[in-house]
Amino acid sequence: MEVINILMVDDQQDVFESLKDRARKFRIILHHEQYLTDAIERLKTDKKMLGVIIDGKGFTSKNQVRGDEKSDFVGAMLTQLAILEDREARLIPKVVLTAWYDELKETIPSGVKIFDKKRINEDENALSEFFDHIRSEIKKGPEKKIRDVYKNIFEVVNRKEFEFSSESLDSKLFDILSIYESRTFNYKDYYLIRSILENIFVALRNLQVLNDSQFYSTGKPDHAACLKYIESNSKRINDANLFPNHIYSCFSFIKYVHNELSHIDNKIPSTKYVFDACVSSCLEILNWVSITFYSQIKDE
């Protein structure tokens, strides 16, 4: 199980110390800030912090003293986190851990789970539930970001016309976008590009743009035949039955790069930039499909 780093924002050092030791067996390393302002500054610079535990009442700045904890601390913290997330196009999973559970549980925004400090201190199962929830939220974070950013593309690929094999195109698209948004890359990833390209060809046949003469008897697309047809029907004017020149160029680029690089030995220097260009070309094609054939998608 992967070790993850979490920032705990709590005005009481002893509460943090107690939970920090118990977190280790869940392979979670807790870090601590007492004040809201310090916590936000820490999150701006320390990107290894993958989530935040927020106290129910706490200090927003260093000029506060014991007894001056703010009941609107959670709201203030969530507002600052939202600003940070928006500015950095980043998702920071968060939970509330408080001794004021009954008082605050109805005031916490939906989507942010609240836990009772007393219960997790006394019940090992409650402690496990708490840390399991944090882990699950962190795991969902990057996926939610990708699905939010590319929402219109996911809406298109989940249309019935894109159904080609038992393996979901949605999951393949998510896989290549995860690679696209990260620094990871392997030459085998080009097979994902090929698979998405084939699904696009199938969708275009289902939309009666391509026809059976561009497909094998098995139902798989003949890439060369599809590309030739697209080239012969590409024009500068974007008619519903015609391919704009730049869309043909995207198809041609993907096919050429896949053919050239999918079998290359990994010892050759990485071509992540070229892979990213292939993904961008796929997104451009899918965006064109969305605009051309599903312009009313949100009204259906």
HUBEL-V639504 format. One line per field, one symbol per residue. ss: DSSP state (a for helix, b for strand, c for the rest). phi: phi as a letter, one per 40 degrees, with the letter a starting at -180 (. if undefined). burial: # if it has 16 or more other C-alpha atoms within 10 Angstrom, else .. Layout:
# HUBEL-V639504
ss->???
phi->???
burial->???
This chain:
# HUBEL-V639504
ss->cccbbbbbbcccaaaaaaaaaaaaaacbbbbbbcbaaaaaaaaaacccbbbbbbbccbbccccccccccbccaaaaaaaaaaaaaaaaccccbbbbbbccaaaacccccccccbbbaaaaaacaaaaaaaaaaaaaaaaaaaaaaaaaacaaaaaaaccaaaccccccaaaaaaaaaaaaacccccaaaaaaaaaaaaaaaaaaaacccccaaabcccccbcaaaaaaaaaacbbcccccccbbaaaaaaaaaaaaaaaaaccccccccccaaaaaaaaaaaaaaaaaaaaaacccaaac
phi->.ccbbbcbbacbcccccccdccccccfbbcbbbcbdccccccccbbccccabbbccbaccacccbdgbccccdccccccccccccccbfbbbdabbbacbdccbdcbcdcgbcbbcdccccbbccccccccccdccccccdccccccccbdccccccccccccbbccccdcccccccccdcbbcaadcccccddccdcccdccccccgccbcccbcccgcccdcccccccccbcaccccdbbccdccdccdcccccccccbcbcccccddbdccddcccdcdccccccdcccbbcbdccc
burial->...########....#..##.##..#.#########.###..#.....############............###.##.##..#......########.##..##..#.....####..#.....###.#...##.##..###...#.....##.##...####....##..##.##.##....#.#..#.###.###########..###..##.....###..##.###..##......####.#########.##..##.........#..################.#.#......
